[in-house]
Amino acid sequence: MATNQKIKTHTGTIITKDGEKTVQLRETSTTWCVGRTETYRKEDGRRSGAPMTSRRLILSSIKPIEGGEE
C-alpha cells in the first residue's frame, strides 16, 4: 500500500463515452489529478497526455469536498 498517497480536496464531473462520472480530485499548479496517470489541464479540462481522447473534466463542476481539514 502506498504511504505517500496525495489527499483529494475537490470533486468534479468527467464526461466519458459511457456518460458522466463524479470523481475526487487534487490540485497542482497546472492540472487537476484523479490518479497517478489521469490528469486534466486547468485551462480547458482536456486530459493531459491524451489529446485525442473524448474524456473531459467539466471545470465548472469542481467543488471543494465538504468536511475536509479544518
mmCIF file of the N, C-alpha and C atoms, coordinates in Angstrom:
data_MODEL
# 
_entry.id   MODEL 
# 
loop_
_atom_site.group_PDB 
_atom_site.id 
_atom_site.type_symbol 
_atom_site.label_atom_id 
_atom_site.label_alt_id 
_atom_site.label_comp_id 
_atom_site.label_asym_id 
_atom_site.label_entity_id 
_atom_site.label_seq_id 
_atom_site.pdbx_PDB_ins_code 
_atom_site.Cartn_x 
_atom_site.Cartn_y 
_atom_site.Cartn_z 
_atom_site.occupancy 
_atom_site.B_iso_or_equiv 
_atom_site.pdbx_formal_charge 
_atom_site.auth_seq_id 
_atom_site.auth_comp_id 
_atom_site.auth_asym_id 
_atom_site.auth_atom_id 
_atom_site.pdbx_PDB_model_num 
ATOM 1   N N  . MET A 1 1  ? 0.841   -1.187 0.000   1.00 0.00 ? 1  MET A N  1 
ATOM 2   C CA . MET A 1 1  ? 0.000   0.000  0.000   1.00 0.00 ? 1  MET A CA 1 
ATOM 3   C C  . MET A 1 1  ? 0.881   1.243  0.000   1.00 0.00 ? 1  MET A C  1 
ATOM 4   N N  . ALA A 1 2  ? 0.552   2.207  -0.834  1.00 0.00 ? 2  ALA A N  1 
ATOM 5   C CA . ALA A 1 2  ? 1.346   3.428  -0.940  1.00 0.00 ? 2  ALA A CA 1 
ATOM 6   C C  . ALA A 1 2  ? 1.110   4.326  0.269   1.00 0.00 ? 2  ALA A C  1 
ATOM 7   N N  . THR A 1 3  ? 2.189   4.761  0.880   1.00 0.00 ? 3  THR A N  1 
ATOM 8   C CA . THR A 1 3  ? 2.056   5.635  2.042   1.00 0.00 ? 3  THR A CA 1 
ATOM 9   C C  . THR A 1 3  ? 2.137   7.101  1.669   1.00 0.00 ? 3  THR A C  1 
ATOM 10  N N  . ASN A 1 4  ? 2.567   7.411  0.435   1.00 0.00 ? 4  ASN A N  1 
ATOM 11  C CA . ASN A 1 4  ? 2.684   8.809  0.017   1.00 0.00 ? 4  ASN A CA 1 
ATOM 12  C C  . ASN A 1 4  ? 1.529   9.222  -0.877  1.00 0.00 ? 4  ASN A C  1 
ATOM 13  N N  . GLN A 1 5  ? 0.375   8.640  -0.667  1.00 0.00 ? 5  GLN A N  1 
ATOM 14  C CA . GLN A 1 5  ? -0.801  8.961  -1.474  1.00 0.00 ? 5  GLN A CA 1 
ATOM 15  C C  . GLN A 1 5  ? -1.263  10.383 -1.172  1.00 0.00 ? 5  GLN A C  1 
ATOM 16  N N  . LYS A 1 6  ? -1.548  11.150 -2.223  1.00 0.00 ? 6  LYS A N  1 
ATOM 17  C CA . LYS A 1 6  ? -1.966  12.537 -2.076  1.00 0.00 ? 6  LYS A CA 1 
ATOM 18  C C  . LYS A 1 6  ? -3.429  12.600 -1.650  1.00 0.00 ? 6  LYS A C  1 
ATOM 19  N N  . ILE A 1 7  ? -3.766  13.606 -0.857  1.00 0.00 ? 7  ILE A N  1 
ATOM 20  C CA . ILE A 1 7  ? -5.127  13.773 -0.351  1.00 0.00 ? 7  ILE A CA 1 
ATOM 21  C C  . ILE A 1 7  ? -5.967  14.517 -1.379  1.00 0.00 ? 7  ILE A C  1 
ATOM 22  N N  . LYS A 1 8  ? -7.141  13.986 -1.658  1.00 0.00 ? 8  LYS A N  1 
ATOM 23  C CA . LYS A 1 8  ? -8.066  14.609 -2.608  1.00 0.00 ? 8  LYS A CA 1 
ATOM 24  C C  . LYS A 1 8  ? -8.821  15.724 -1.888  1.00 0.00 ? 8  LYS A C  1 
ATOM 25  N N  . THR A 1 9  ? -8.928  16.870 -2.527  1.00 0.00 ? 9  THR A N  1 
ATOM 26  C CA . THR A 1 9  ? -9.514  18.045 -1.878  1.00 0.00 ? 9  THR A CA 1 
ATOM 27  C C  . THR A 1 9  ? -10.777 18.553 -2.563  1.00 0.00 ? 9  THR A C  1 
ATOM 28  N N  . HIS A 1 10 ? -11.070 18.072 -3.774  1.00 0.00 ? 10 HIS A N  1 
ATOM 29  C CA . HIS A 1 10 ? -12.207 18.552 -4.546  1.00 0.00 ? 10 HIS A CA 1 
ATOM 30  C C  . HIS A 1 10 ? -12.922 17.386 -5.221  1.00 0.00 ? 10 HIS A C  1 
ATOM 31  N N  . THR A 1 11 ? -14.139 17.649 -5.690  1.00 0.00 ? 11 THR A N  1 
ATOM 32  C CA . THR A 1 11 ? -14.845 16.691 -6.538  1.00 0.00 ? 11 THR A CA 1 
ATOM 33  C C  . THR A 1 11 ? -15.164 17.388 -7.850  1.00 0.00 ? 11 THR A C  1 
ATOM 34  N N  . GLY A 1 12 ? -15.331 16.586 -8.897  1.00 0.00 ? 12 GLY A N  1 
ATOM 35  C CA . GLY A 1 12 ? -15.655 17.140 -10.203 1.00 0.00 ? 12 GLY A CA 1 
ATOM 36  C C  . GLY A 1 12 ? -16.297 16.077 -11.071 1.00 0.00 ? 12 GLY A C  1 
ATOM 37  N N  . THR A 1 13 ? -16.845 16.496 -12.194 1.00 0.00 ? 13 THR A N  1 
ATOM 38  C CA . THR A 1 13 ? -17.522 15.587 -13.115 1.00 0.00 ? 13 THR A CA 1 
ATOM 39  C C  . THR A 1 13 ? -16.703 15.433 -14.387 1.00 0.00 ? 13 THR A C  1 
ATOM 40  N N  . ILE A 1 14 ? -16.530 14.173 -14.782 1.00 0.00 ? 14 ILE A N  1 
ATOM 41  C CA . ILE A 1 14 ? -15.820 13.857 -16.014 1.00 0.00 ? 14 ILE A CA 1 
ATOM 42  C C  . ILE A 1 14 ? -16.825 13.292 -17.004 1.00 0.00 ? 14 ILE A C  1 
ATOM 43  N N  . ILE A 1 15 ? -16.741 13.757 -18.246 1.00 0.00 ? 15 ILE A N  1 
ATOM 44  C CA . ILE A 1 15 ? -17.592 13.219 -19.307 1.00 0.00 ? 15 ILE A CA 1 
ATOM 45  C C  . ILE A 1 15 ? -16.801 12.107 -19.991 1.00 0.00 ? 15 ILE A C  1 
ATOM 46  N N  . THR A 1 16 ? -17.365 10.902 -20.038 1.00 0.00 ? 16 THR A N  1 
ATOM 47  C CA . THR A 1 16 ? -16.733 9.768  -20.704 1.00 0.00 ? 16 THR A CA 1 
ATOM 48  C C  . THR A 1 16 ? -17.647 9.284  -21.821 1.00 0.00 ? 16 THR A C  1 
ATOM 49  N N  . LYS A 1 17 ? -17.188 8.301  -22.572 1.00 0.00 ? 17 LYS A N  1 
ATOM 50  C CA . LYS A 1 17 ? -18.024 7.760  -23.645 1.00 0.00 ? 17 LYS A CA 1 
ATOM 51  C C  . LYS A 1 17 ? -19.264 7.066  -23.084 1.00 0.00 ? 17 LYS A C  1 
ATOM 52  N N  . ASP A 1 18 ? -19.225 6.658  -21.813 1.00 0.00 ? 18 ASP A N  1 
ATOM 53  C CA . ASP A 1 18 ? -20.355 5.978  -21.175 1.00 0.00 ? 18 ASP A CA 1 
ATOM 54  C C  . ASP A 1 18 ? -21.249 6.914  -20.383 1.00 0.00 ? 18 ASP A C  1 
ATOM 55  N N  . GLY A 1 19 ? -20.923 8.198  -20.331 1.00 0.00 ? 19 GLY A N  1 
ATOM 56  C CA . GLY A 1 19 ? -21.733 9.157  -19.588 1.00 0.00 ? 19 GLY A CA 1 
ATOM 57  C C  . GLY A 1 19 ? -20.893 9.942  -18.597 1.00 0.00 ? 19 GLY A C  1 
ATOM 58  N N  . GLU A 1 20 ? -21.558 10.562 -17.637 1.00 0.00 ? 20 GLU A N  1 
ATOM 59  C CA . GLU A 1 20 ? -20.865 11.383 -16.651 1.00 0.00 ? 20 GLU A CA 1 
ATOM 60  C C  . GLU A 1 20 ? -20.433 10.543 -15.456 1.00 0.00 ? 20 GLU A C  1 
ATOM 61  N N  . LYS A 1 21 ? -19.321 10.948 -14.849 1.00 0.00 ? 21 LYS A N  1 
ATOM 62  C CA . LYS A 1 21 ? -18.755 10.229 -13.714 1.00 0.00 ? 21 LYS A CA 1 
ATOM 63  C C  . LYS A 1 21 ? -18.223 11.267 -12.730 1.00 0.00 ? 21 LYS A C  1 
ATOM 64  N N  . THR A 1 22 ? -18.593 11.158 -11.455 1.00 0.00 ? 22 THR A N  1 
ATOM 65  C CA . THR A 1 22 ? -18.091 12.073 -10.433 1.00 0.00 ? 22 THR A CA 1 
ATOM 66  C C  . THR A 1 22 ? -16.851 11.461 -9.792  1.00 0.00 ? 22 THR A C  1 
ATOM 67  N N  . VAL A 1 23 ? -15.788 12.249 -9.702  1.00 0.00 ? 23 VAL A N  1 
ATOM 68  C CA . VAL A 1 23 ? -14.515 11.763 -9.170  1.00 0.00 ? 23 VAL A CA 1 
ATOM 69  C C  . VAL A 1 23 ? -13.971 12.739 -8.134  1.00 0.00 ? 23 VAL A C  1 
ATOM 70  N N  . GLN A 1 24 ? -13.053 12.250 -7.305  1.00 0.00 ? 24 GLN A N  1 
ATOM 71  C CA . GLN A 1 24 ? -12.343 13.106 -6.369  1.00 0.00 ? 24 GLN A CA 1 
ATOM 72  C C  . GLN A 1 24 ? -11.045 13.561 -7.024  1.00 0.00 ? 24 GLN A C  1 
ATOM 73  N N  . LEU A 1 25 ? -10.670 14.809 -6.759  1.00 0.00 ? 25 LEU A N  1 
ATOM 74  C CA . LEU A 1 25 ? -9.517  15.420 -7.405  1.00 0.00 ? 25 LEU A CA 1 
ATOM 75  C C  . LEU A 1 25 ? -8.570  16.034 -6.390  1.00 0.00 ? 25 LEU A C  1 
ATOM 76  N N  . ARG A 1 26 ? -7.331  16.192 -6.820  1.00 0.00 ? 26 ARG A N  1 
ATOM 77  C CA . ARG A 1 26 ? -6.390  17.029 -6.087  1.00 0.00 ? 26 ARG A CA 1 
ATOM 78  C C  . ARG A 1 26 ? -5.830  18.024 -7.078  1.00 0.00 ? 26 ARG A C  1 
ATOM 79  N N  . GLU A 1 27 ? -5.354  19.154 -6.576  1.00 0.00 ? 27 GLU A N  1 
ATOM 80  C CA . GLU A 1 27 ? -4.944  20.260 -7.431  1.00 0.00 ? 27 GLU A CA 1 
ATOM 81  C C  . GLU A 1 27 ? -3.431  20.416 -7.456  1.00 0.00 ? 27 GLU A C  1 
ATOM 82  N N  . THR A 1 28 ? -2.866  20.631 -8.645  1.00 0.00 ? 28 THR A N  1 
ATOM 83  C CA . THR A 1 28 ? -1.480  21.065 -8.776  1.00 0.00 ? 28 THR A CA 1 
ATOM 84  C C  . THR A 1 28 ? -1.512  22.444 -9.434  1.00 0.00 ? 28 THR A C  1 
ATOM 85  N N  . SER A 1 29 ? -0.367  22.987 -9.741  1.00 0.00 ? 29 SER A N  1 
ATOM 86  C CA . SER A 1 29 ? -0.338  24.342 -10.304 1.00 0.00 ? 29 SER A CA 1 
ATOM 87  C C  . SER A 1 29 ? -0.964  24.410 -11.700 1.00 0.00 ? 29 SER A C  1 
ATOM 88  N N  . THR A 1 30 ? -0.901  23.331 -12.487 1.00 0.00 ? 30 THR A N  1 
ATOM 89  C CA . THR A 1 30 ? -1.423  23.376 -13.856 1.00 0.00 ? 30 THR A CA 1 
ATOM 90  C C  . THR A 1 30 ? -2.504  22.344 -14.164 1.00 0.00 ? 30 THR A C  1 
ATOM 91  N N  . THR A 1 31 ? -2.718  21.376 -13.274 1.00 0.00 ? 31 THR A N  1 
ATOM 92  C CA . THR A 1 31 ? -3.667  20.297 -13.575 1.00 0.00 ? 31 THR A CA 1 
ATOM 93  C C  . THR A 1 31 ? -4.539  19.941 -12.378 1.00 0.00 ? 31 THR A C  1 
ATOM 94  N N  . TRP A 1 32 ? -5.615  19.216 -12.694 1.00 0.00 ? 32 TRP A N  1 
ATOM 95  C CA . TRP A 1 32 ? -6.445  18.537 -11.702 1.00 0.00 ? 32 TRP A CA 1 
ATOM 96  C C  . TRP A 1 32 ? -6.131  17.049 -11.849 1.00 0.00 ? 32 TRP A C  1 
ATOM 97  N N  . CYS A 1 33 ? -5.794  16.375 -10.756 1.00 0.00 ? 33 CYS A N  1 
ATOM 98  C CA . CYS A 1 33 ? -5.367  14.978 -10.799 1.00 0.00 ? 33 CYS A CA 1 
ATOM 99  C C  . CYS A 1 33 ? -6.432  14.077 -10.190 1.00 0.00 ? 33 CYS A C  1 
ATOM 100 N N  . VAL A 1 34 ? -6.778  13.006 -10.940 1.00 0.00 ? 34 VAL A N  1 
ATOM 101 C CA . VAL A 1 34 ? -7.691  11.984 -10.439 1.00 0.00 ? 34 VAL A CA 1 
ATOM 102 C C  . VAL A 1 34 ? -6.867  10.854 -9.831  1.00 0.00 ? 34 VAL A C  1 
ATOM 103 N N  . GLY A 1 35 ? -5.831  10.477 -10.523 1.00 0.00 ? 35 GLY A N  1 
ATOM 104 C CA . GLY A 1 35 ? -4.936  9.423  -10.070 1.00 0.00 ? 35 GLY A CA 1 
ATOM 105 C C  . GLY A 1 35 ? -3.551  9.672  -10.620 1.00 0.00 ? 35 GLY A C  1 
ATOM 106 N N  . ARG A 1 36 ? -2.685  8.714  -10.439 1.00 0.00 ? 36 ARG A N  1 
ATOM 107 C CA . ARG A 1 36 ? -1.299  8.876  -10.857 1.00 0.00 ? 36 ARG A CA 1 
ATOM 108 C C  . ARG A 1 36 ? -1.157  9.106  -12.365 1.00 0.00 ? 36 ARG A C  1 
ATOM 109 N N  . THR A 1 37 ? -2.003  8.463  -13.142 1.00 0.00 ? 37 THR A N  1 
ATOM 110 C CA . THR A 1 37 ? -1.888  8.572  -14.596 1.00 0.00 ? 37 THR A CA 1 
ATOM 111 C C  . THR A 1 37 ? -3.061  9.287  -15.253 1.00 0.00 ? 37 THR A C  1 
ATOM 112 N N  . GLU A 1 38 ? -3.937  9.867  -14.477 1.00 0.00 ? 38 GLU A N  1 
ATOM 113 C CA . GLU A 1 38 ? -5.107  10.548 -15.038 1.00 0.00 ? 38 GLU A CA 1 
ATOM 114 C C  . GLU A 1 38 ? -5.150  11.988 -14.550 1.00 0.00 ? 38 GLU A C  1 
ATOM 115 N N  . THR A 1 39 ? -4.743  12.916 -15.422 1.00 0.00 ? 39 THR A N  1 
ATOM 116 C CA . THR A 1 39 ? -4.733  14.334 -15.084 1.00 0.00 ? 39 THR A CA 1 
ATOM 117 C C  . THR A 1 39 ? -5.426  15.139 -16.174 1.00 0.00 ? 39 THR A C  1 
ATOM 118 N N  . TYR A 1 40 ? -6.004  16.257 -15.779 1.00 0.00 ? 40 TYR A N  1 
ATOM 119 C CA . TYR A 1 40 ? -6.749  17.128 -16.686 1.00 0.00 ? 40 TYR A CA 1 
ATOM 120 C C  . TYR A 1 40 ? -6.218  18.543 -16.559 1.00 0.00 ? 40 TYR A C  1 
ATOM 121 N N  . ARG A 1 41 ? -6.022  19.235 -17.689 1.00 0.00 ? 41 ARG A N  1 
ATOM 122 C CA . ARG A 1 41 ? -5.480  20.586 -17.691 1.00 0.00 ? 41 ARG A CA 1 
ATOM 123 C C  . ARG A 1 41 ? -6.483  21.584 -17.116 1.00 0.00 ? 41 ARG A C  1 
ATOM 124 N N  . LYS A 1 42 ? -5.994  22.510 -16.323 1.00 0.00 ? 42 LYS A N  1 
ATOM 125 C CA . LYS A 1 42 ? -6.850  23.539 -15.729 1.00 0.00 ? 42 LYS A CA 1 
ATOM 126 C C  . LYS A 1 42 ? -7.385  24.514 -16.766 1.00 0.00 ? 42 LYS A C  1 
ATOM 127 N N  . GLU A 1 43 ? -6.652  24.751 -17.822 1.00 0.00 ? 43 GLU A N  1 
ATOM 128 C CA . GLU A 1 43 ? -7.060  25.767 -18.794 1.00 0.00 ? 43 GLU A CA 1 
ATOM 129 C C  . GLU A 1 43 ? -8.275  25.370 -19.609 1.00 0.00 ? 43 GLU A C  1 
ATOM 130 N N  . ASP A 1 44 ? -8.433  24.071 -19.933 1.00 0.00 ? 44 ASP A N  1 
ATOM 131 C CA . ASP A 1 44 ? -9.554  23.683 -20.791 1.00 0.00 ? 44 ASP A CA 1 
ATOM 132 C C  . ASP A 1 44 ? -10.231 22.361 -20.412 1.00 0.00 ? 44 ASP A C  1 
ATOM 133 N N  . GLY A 1 45 ? -9.735  21.653 -19.413 1.00 0.00 ? 45 GLY A N  1 
ATOM 134 C CA . GLY A 1 45 ? -10.375 20.419 -18.970 1.00 0.00 ? 45 GLY A CA 1 
ATOM 135 C C  . GLY A 1 45 ? -10.023 19.194 -19.794 1.00 0.00 ? 45 GLY A C  1 
ATOM 136 N N  . ARG A 1 46 ? -9.129  19.333 -20.794 1.00 0.00 ? 46 ARG A N  1 
ATOM 137 C CA . ARG A 1 46 ? -8.737  18.188 -21.608 1.00 0.00 ? 46 ARG A CA 1 
ATOM 138 C C  . ARG A 1 46 ? -7.763  17.308 -20.845 1.00 0.00 ? 46 ARG A C  1 
ATOM 139 N N  . ARG A 1 47 ? -7.784  16.027 -21.143 1.00 0.00 ? 47 ARG A N  1 
ATOM 140 C CA . ARG A 1 47 ? -6.905  15.094 -20.465 1.00 0.00 ? 47 ARG A CA 1 
ATOM 141 C C  . ARG A 1 47 ? -5.465  15.296 -20.931 1.00 0.00 ? 47 ARG A C  1 
ATOM 142 N N  . SER A 1 48 ? -4.549  15.409 -19.984 1.00 0.00 ? 48 SER A N  1 
ATOM 143 C CA . SER A 1 48 ? -3.133  15.599 -20.301 1.00 0.00 ? 48 SER A CA 1 
ATOM 144 C C  . SER A 1 48 ? -2.545  14.294 -20.813 1.00 0.00 ? 48 SER A C  1 
ATOM 145 N N  . GLY A 1 49 ? -1.726  14.389 -21.857 1.00 0.00 ? 49 GLY A N  1 
ATOM 146 C CA . GLY A 1 49 ? -1.061  13.217 -22.398 1.00 0.00 ? 49 GLY A CA 1 
ATOM 147 C C  . GLY A 1 49 ? -1.913  12.391 -23.337 1.00 0.00 ? 49 GLY A C  1 
ATOM 148 N N  . ALA A 1 50 ? -3.167  12.753 -23.505 1.00 0.00 ? 50 ALA A N  1 
ATOM 149 C CA . ALA A 1 50 ? -4.075  12.020 -24.393 1.00 0.00 ? 50 ALA A CA 1 
ATOM 150 C C  . ALA A 1 50 ? -4.977  13.023 -25.111 1.00 0.00 ? 50 ALA A C  1 
ATOM 151 N N  . PRO A 1 51 ? -4.415  13.810 -26.023 1.00 0.00 ? 51 PRO A N  1 
ATOM 152 C CA . PRO A 1 51 ? -5.175  14.910 -26.631 1.00 0.00 ? 51 PRO A CA 1 
ATOM 153 C C  . PRO A 1 51 ? -6.350  14.473 -27.497 1.00 0.00 ? 51 PRO A C  1 
ATOM 154 N N  . MET A 1 52 ? -6.338  13.266 -27.998 1.00 0.00 ? 52 MET A N  1 
ATOM 155 C CA . MET A 1 52 ? -7.409  12.821 -28.884 1.00 0.00 ? 52 MET A CA 1 
ATOM 156 C C  . MET A 1 52 ? -8.531  12.081 -28.149 1.00 0.00 ? 52 MET A C  1 
ATOM 157 N N  . THR A 1 53 ? -8.397  11.906 -26.857 1.00 0.00 ? 53 THR A N  1 
ATOM 158 C CA . THR A 1 53 ? -9.428  11.199 -26.094 1.00 0.00 ? 53 THR A CA 1 
ATOM 159 C C  . THR A 1 53 ? -10.676 12.066 -25.949 1.00 0.00 ? 53 THR A C  1 
ATOM 160 N N  . SER A 1 54 ? -11.793 11.424 -25.760 1.00 0.00 ? 54 SER A N  1 
ATOM 161 C CA . SER A 1 54 ? -13.048 12.173 -25.622 1.00 0.00 ? 54 SER A CA 1 
ATOM 162 C C  . SER A 1 54 ? -13.364 12.511 -24.168 1.00 0.00 ? 54 SER A C  1 
ATOM 163 N N  . ARG A 1 55 ? -12.535 12.076 -23.239 1.00 0.00 ? 55 ARG A N  1 
ATOM 164 C CA . ARG A 1 55 ? -12.768 12.374 -21.818 1.00 0.00 ? 55 ARG A CA 1 
ATOM 165 C C  . ARG A 1 55 ? -12.452 13.833 -21.526 1.00 0.00 ? 55 ARG A C  1 
ATOM 166 N N  . ARG A 1 56 ? -13.348 14.486 -20.793 1.00 0.00 ? 56 ARG A N  1 
ATOM 167 C CA . ARG A 1 56 ? -13.161 15.894 -20.427 1.00 0.00 ? 56 ARG A CA 1 
ATOM 168 C C  . ARG A 1 56 ? -13.618 16.099 -18.985 1.00 0.00 ? 56 ARG A C  1 
ATOM 169 N N  . LEU A 1 57 ? -12.914 16.972 -18.291 1.00 0.00 ? 57 LEU A N  1 
ATOM 170 C CA . LEU A 1 57 ? -13.313 17.402 -16.959 1.00 0.00 ? 57 LEU A CA 1 
ATOM 171 C C  . LEU A 1 57 ? -14.122 18.682 -17.125 1.00 0.00 ? 57 LEU A C  1 
ATOM 172 N N  . ILE A 1 58 ? -15.311 18.714 -16.554 1.00 0.00 ? 58 ILE A N  1 
ATOM 173 C CA . ILE A 1 58 ? -16.141 19.919 -16.605 1.00 0.00 ? 58 ILE A CA 1 
ATOM 174 C C  . ILE A 1 58 ? -15.637 20.851 -15.509 1.00 0.00 ? 58 ILE A C  1 
ATOM 175 N N  . LEU A 1 59 ? -14.942 21.892 -15.906 1.00 0.00 ? 59 LEU A N  1 
ATOM 176 C CA . LEU A 1 59 ? -14.285 22.775 -14.941 1.00 0.00 ? 59 LEU A CA 1 
ATOM 177 C C  . LEU A 1 59 ? -15.280 23.471 -14.019 1.00 0.00 ? 59 LEU A C  1 
ATOM 178 N N  . SER A 1 60 ? -16.468 23.757 -14.516 1.00 0.00 ? 60 SER A N  1 
ATOM 179 C CA . SER A 1 60 ? -17.471 24.437 -13.683 1.00 0.00 ? 60 SER A CA 1 
ATOM 180 C C  . SER A 1 60 ? -18.067 23.509 -12.621 1.00 0.00 ? 60 SER A C  1 
ATOM 181 N N  . SER A 1 61 ? -17.812 22.207 -12.710 1.00 0.00 ? 61 SER A N  1 
ATOM 182 C CA . SER A 1 61 ? -18.369 21.259 -11.745 1.00 0.00 ? 61 SER A CA 1 
ATOM 183 C C  . SER A 1 61 ? -17.462 21.040 -10.538 1.00 0.00 ? 61 SER A C  1 
ATOM 184 N N  . ILE A 1 62 ? -16.268 21.617 -10.533 1.00 0.00 ? 62 ILE A N  1 
ATOM 185 C CA . ILE A 1 62 ? -15.303 21.381 -9.452  1.00 0.00 ? 62 ILE A CA 1 
ATOM 186 C C  . ILE A 1 62 ? -15.728 22.129 -8.195  1.00 0.00 ? 62 ILE A C  1 
ATOM 187 N N  . LYS A 1 63 ? -15.798 21.363 -7.097  1.00 0.00 ? 63 LYS A N  1 
ATOM 188 C CA . LYS A 1 63 ? -16.215 21.933 -5.805  1.00 0.00 ? 63 LYS A CA 1 
ATOM 189 C C  . LYS A 1 63 ? -15.341 21.347 -4.704  1.00 0.00 ? 63 LYS A C  1 
ATOM 190 N N  . PRO A 1 64 ? -15.066 22.122 -3.645  1.00 0.00 ? 64 PRO A N  1 
ATOM 191 C CA . PRO A 1 64 ? -14.296 21.590 -2.524  1.00 0.00 ? 64 PRO A CA 1 
ATOM 192 C C  . PRO A 1 64 ? -15.083 20.482 -1.817  1.00 0.00 ? 64 PRO A C  1 
ATOM 193 N N  . ILE A 1 65 ? -14.367 19.519 -1.274  1.00 0.00 ? 65 ILE A N  1 
ATOM 194 C CA . ILE A 1 65 ? -15.021 18.439 -0.510  1.00 0.00 ? 65 ILE A CA 1 
ATOM 195 C C  . ILE A 1 65 ? -15.452 19.014 0.833   1.00 0.00 ? 65 ILE A C  1 
ATOM 196 N N  . GLU A 1 66 ? -16.717 18.783 1.178   1.00 0.00 ? 66 GLU A N  1 
ATOM 197 C CA . GLU A 1 66 ? -17.268 19.272 2.445   1.00 0.00 ? 66 GLU A CA 1 
ATOM 198 C C  . GLU A 1 66 ? -16.687 18.454 3.604   1.00 0.00 ? 66 GLU A C  1 
ATOM 199 N N  . GLY A 1 67 ? -16.461 19.119 4.737   1.00 0.00 ? 67 GLY A N  1 
ATOM 200 C CA . GLY A 1 67 ? -15.990 18.435 5.940   1.00 0.00 ? 67 GLY A CA 1 
ATOM 201 C C  . GLY A 1 67 ? -14.536 18.020 5.855   1.00 0.00 ? 67 GLY A C  1 
ATOM 202 N N  . GLY A 1 68 ? -13.753 18.711 5.037   1.00 0.00 ? 68 GLY A N  1 
ATOM 203 C CA . GLY A 1 68 ? -12.326 18.414 4.907   1.00 0.00 ? 68 GLY A CA 1 
ATOM 204 C C  . GLY A 1 68 ? -11.568 18.912 6.118   1.00 0.00 ? 68 GLY A C  1 
ATOM 205 N N  . GLU A 1 69 ? -10.263 19.030 5.972   1.00 0.00 ? 69 GLU A N  1 
ATOM 206 C CA . GLU A 1 69 ? -9.446  19.519 7.078   1.00 0.00 ? 69 GLU A CA 1 
ATOM 207 C C  . GLU A 1 69 ? -9.850  20.927 7.465   1.00 0.00 ? 69 GLU A C  1 
ATOM 208 N N  . GLU A 1 70 ? -9.881  21.159 8.757   1.00 0.00 ? 70 GLU A N  1 
ATOM 209 C CA . GLU A 1 70 ? -10.276 22.482 9.267   1.00 0.00 ? 70 GLU A CA 1 
ATOM 210 C C  . GLU A 1 70 ? -9.138  23.162 9.954   1.00 0.00 ? 70 GLU A C  1 
# 
